[in-house]
Amino acid sequence: MEKIIVKTTRRQEFIEITHLVEDTVRKSGVKSGVCCIYVPHTTCGLTINENADPSVKADILSQLEKLVPEGGRYSHSEGNSDAHIKSSILGHSLSVIIEDGTLQLGTWQGIFLCEFDGPRTRYVWVKILS
Ligand code: ZN
């Protein structure tokens, strides 16, 4: 298993990690298989979406904020319930097919770490199955 470290700089942001995951696939030497990507955190998540127009990730963040506002009424006393809920909505793991030694992403797709309670140091665990 490979561990990628990502330092986030804002409370909420999407950080593209496609190149970091691709580096891991390349180093593994696996030509055909599955890449499992996982974040061991409760207030960040992962998603695959468009990496060409940055307004797409801005729209996802702003709509999540409307659904689950930071200042809403929650029971959890730590003050970051919105971050826990947003991370559960997006999920903590992804699987991407590897073929010809590369991630089989669509033309406009990128892999994003989704920070909801930063800035923090985040870990992304990558396991490659051949
Ligand atoms: Zn909490």
Residues whose N, C-alpha, C, O or C-beta is under 5 A from the ligand:
A	BS01	ZN	E78 N80
